[in-house]
């Protein structure tokens, strides 16, 4: 067992690797916004950090945050890029001027907890029961819960009905990798293009790779066990080598891969639930990603977790107010609106059912949401090294 001193040094290096090269300034939202928590002279302000830079003041998300402000308080919302939230939070906790609430990407939660950046939610008064355990997995660490998800992003297999019908493909027959490959081949033989996906260096590409790896029997605790890693690399690289997928897949992020699909030239696309509204507008439809030998591929959860940053000089009253605000945002009354505002499929099945009843575009995601797993849920801090290794090997496979 490593000593606390060695562990602390290792985590420090880990955080530096995560944040290397990141130095963007945040966007401040809200009346009188002017910096970190301790810099505000108004004690009737709660500091709220999130990564949703595209959700400006007055957006549905911003309105939900404002709506949940404690009586007599206003929210000073600071929005910045995803990595910057962790970067700024690390500095703020050290200086003891951290915000009252911070939303961080789910793979960061385990490192943030290990570095002492965030507090146990349940111990602080946040209601953590009743949520889907598979979606909340990354927030549960060492018997405590340090992050709570509003919902989850997930991946599915989008298809263009016009191209599929012309190619004579029956999507209901896509049950495994062999039948998927047969369907893509039919699409290409019909004169259209095959499939788009993101294989970009880093976590975004790994996120799209993992459903194939896990559905082939892969284990994140030991990625070299069995043939899953090689089989899944071979699947994706074969699409590029045969011209079924664009060569740009190796450098396309998920937005770029989606833009390629939006050209209307491709039959299929591996992409996310956050594209549901635009997908529906374009007449695209969706089925789950197939497992290697059948069934639904066990994808991984995307999305962020709401947390309570730690303070050296903790103010119990402010912590109570912040916990109450989280309860407001994640409670049954407001969670449907919050999930819709963020484009998430909610983290409670009962709320997802409400979303489906309101908007049928969510229906295909129901069985997928039941299967997704957290990237760090079983491997903890090991995931950072695992992800880096998978990304490096995936790049080699796609560029060979």
N, C-alpha and C positions, 0 to 999 in steps of 0.2 A: 504494500500500500504506500503511495507516495506521500511525502510530508506536506503539510499545509503550505509551507514556503515554496516548495517546488510546484505545487498545484497552482498557487497564486501566480507564479511566474509564467507557467504554461498558459493559464487563462489570459493573462495580460497580452502575451504574444498572439493568442488566438483572436482576441478582440482587434488587435492591430492588423492582423491579416484580413479580417472581415472588412475593416474600414479603410484599408489602404487605398489611397488615391481619392478619397471622398472628401470634398470640402465645399459643398454648396451652402448658400445662405438660405434660411427658412423664409417662408412667406407668412407674415403676421396677419391674422384676421380678427376682427372684433374691435369695438370702440376702445381707443386708448391703448392698443397693443403696442408694447415697447420693450420686449426682451424677456428675460427669464423671470421665474416666479418671485425670487427675492427682490427683484428690481422694481416691483410694483408697490407703490405706496398705499394702494387701496386694498385693505384686507377683505373686502367684499368681492374679490375676484378669484375665480378658480382657473388655474393654468391648465390648458388642455392641448396636448400635442398629438398630431396625427400625420399620416403620410399621404393624405388625399389632396394633393396640390391642385387637382383639376376640379375640386368641389369647392367653389368659391363661396363667399358670404352670400346668403340668400338662397343657396342651393338646397335641395331636399335634405341632404345630410346635415348641412349647417343648421337648418331649421330644427332638426331632431336634437342636435347637441344643445342648441339654445333652449329648446322646449324642456329639457331635463335639468336645466340649471336650478340649484336649490333656491328656495324662496329668499328673496333679498340679495341674491348674488348674481353676478354676471360672469360670462365665460370669456376668457381671453384665449382664443384658439390660435395655435401656431401650426402651420402646415409646411412640411418639408419633405424632400425625397426620402424613400424608405430607409436606405442606409444611414442617412443623416440623422434620422430619429435616434438610432442607437448611438451614433457618434456623439451627438449633442447630449444625449441622456447620460452617457458615461462621464462626460465632463461635468455635467450639472450635478450628478449625485456626489461626485468627488468634492465639488465646491459647496455642496449642501444648498443648492438653489434649484433643485429638480422641480418639474411641474407636478401638479396634483394627480394628473392622469396622463398616460402615454399609450399610444397604440403602436405596437411593433410587429414586424413580420414574424410569422409563426416559427420559422427555423431559428430565429434569434432568441426565443424565449428561454431555452435551456441555458444558453451562455449568459444571458442577462441575469438569470436567477443565480447561477454559479458565481457570478461576479458581484453579487449582492446589490444589484441595481433595482430589483423589484421585490415587492412584499407578497406574502401569502394572502390571497384574496379572501378566503373564508374567514381567516383569523381577523381580517380587517372589517368584516361585516358585509361582504358581497355574497349574494345568494348564488351558489354554484350548482345546485341540484336541478335535475330535470332536463339537462342538456344531453345530446347524443355523445356517448363516451368516445366513439371513434373520431369525431370531429374535434372534441376537446382534448384529445390525447397529448398534443405537444405542450399544453399548458399545465399538465399534471406531472409534478416532479417530486420524487422522494416523499410521496404520501401527501403532499400539499398541492394546491392549485394556485398557480402564479399568473396565469393568463386565461382570459375567457373570450371565446370566439363568438361573433355575431352570427356567423355562418361560414360557409366554405366555398371556395372556388374548386371546381373539379374539371376533369377533361373527358371529352367524349368524341365520337366519330361523326363529324358533320358530313352531310352529302348534299349535292346539288341534284334535285329530282329530275330536272330537264336532261342533264347529261346521263344520269343513271338509267332513266327510262329509255333513252336513245340507244344506250349500250346493251339493253336487255338484262340489266342486273336486278336481281331480287335481293334487296337488302336484308330481308328476313332470313335469308339463307347464310348470311355472314355470321358464323358461329365460332370460328377459330381463326388462326393465322392462315391456314391453307385456303380457307374459303374467302378470307379477306384478300389475299394475294390473287386469287382467281378473279375476284370482282374488279380489282384494280387493273388487271391485265385486260379484261373485257372493255373497260373504259378506255384504256390506251389504244386498244385495237380498233375502237370505234372512231378514233381520230381526236379524241379529247386528251387531256392530261390527267395524271393519276392522283397524287395525294400531296398535300403540303403539311409540314410540321416544323417545329423549331428545334434545332440542334445546337444553338449558339453556346459558346463557352460560358461556363458558370451555371448557377443554380437554375436559371430559366430553362436551359436546355436539358438539364438533369431532371427537372420537374416533368418534362414531356417524355423523357426516356423511361422513367421509373415504372409506369403502368405496364410496359412491355416486359421489363426485368422482373417485376413482382409476379406477373401472370405466368411467367415461365418457371416459377418456383424459386425465384431469387430471395435471398435473405440479407437484409442490410447489416446484420451482425457479422456476416462473413460473405462478402460479395463474390468471393472466388470459389465458394462451395458449389459443386455441380456445374452445369453448363448454361445456366440462365443468363449470365453476363454475356457470354459469347453469342448465344442464340439471339438475344435481343439486339446486340450490336449488328449482327449479321442481317437481321430483318430490316433495320433502318438503313444500313449502308447499301443493301441490295436494291432498295427503292431508288436511291440516288444513282447507283452504278447502271441500273437498267433504264434510267431516264424517266422513271415513274414519278419521282419527286425532284424538285429543282435542286441544282447544285448549291443554290443560295441557302438551302436548309441549314448548312453548317454555320452560317452567320446570321440567319434570320432569328430575331426574337419573336415572341408569340404574336405581337401586333403586326410585324412584317409578314409572318407566315399567313396570318388572317387576310392581310391586304392582297396577297397573292391569290388566295382563294376567292376573294371578292371580284377578281377579274372575270369570274364566270367561266374560266377555262378548265378548271379542275373538278374532278368528280368527288373527291374526298378531302377532308382536312381534319387533322387532330388539333382540337383547340378547346377553349374553355367555356364554362357556363356564363362567364361575363360577356360573352358575345351573343347571348340569347336574344336580346332585343333586336340587334342588327341582323342576326341570322333569320329571325322570323320575318322581318321587313323584306328581306331578299328572297323569301320563299324557301330557304334552306331548312333541312330537317336533320334529325340527330338520332343515333343509336349508340349504345354503350360500346366502348372499345372491347374487342373480343380477347379472351385469354388464349394462350398458345394452344391449349388442347380443348378449349371450350369454356363456356361461362363468361361472366363479366370480369374484365381485367380489374384487379384491385388497384385503383389509382391512389394518389396521395392528395392530401388536403392542401389547398392554397388558402391565401387570405391572412388576415392579421388578428392579433389578440390584444384586447384592452387590458392594461396593467395599472398597478398602483406603484409608482416609483418610491424608493426608500428615501428617508430623510434622517440625518444624524440627530437633529433636534425635532423629533416627530411631534406634530400638533394633533392630538387625538380628535379634536373637534373638526379639523380640516379633513382628516382621514375619513371620519364618519360621513362628512358631506360628500366627499369624492366617491366613497363606496355607495352612498345612496344614489348618486348620479349614474353610476354603472348599473345599479339595479333598475333604474328607470329606463336606461337604454336597452337593457337585455331582458326586461320583464315581458310577460306575455302580451301586455297591452300595446307596447311600443315596438317590440322586436320585428313584427311584420313590416312596419314602415321603415325601420332602420335597415333591415335586410334589403328591401326594395331600393332604398336610397343609395346603397352601396353596390347594388347589382349582385347580391349574394343569395344563395339558397340557404335558408335559415338553419341554425344549429339545433333546432328542436323539430322533431318530425311533425308534431301537431301544427306548428307554424308553417312548415313546408306544405302541408296539406291545404292550409289557407291560401298560400301563394298559388298553388296549382288551381284551386277553385276560382281564384280571381283572374289568373292568366294561364291558360293551357300550355303556353310555351315552356313552362317548367316541368310538365308531366314526364318527358323522357329522362329527366335528371333524377327522378325519385329512386330508381334501383341503383343508380350510380352513387348517390349520397350515402346509401346504406353500406357501400363497400369501401369507401375511401379510408385511408389510414394516415396517421401523422408521420412525417418523415423522421422526426426525432423521438417519437414516442417510446421506441424500444432500445434505441442506441445512444440517446443523449448526446453528449459532446462529441462522441465518435463520429457523428454524422458529418461534421465539417470536413474531416479528412476523407471520409467515404465519398462525399459529394465531389470533392476536388479530384479524386482518383477517377471516378466515373466520368466526369466531364473531360478529363484529359484523354481517356481511352475512347470516349465517344467521338471526339474530334479526329482522332487517328482513324477510326472506322469510317467516318463520313468523308474523309479526305484521302483515303487510300485508293 
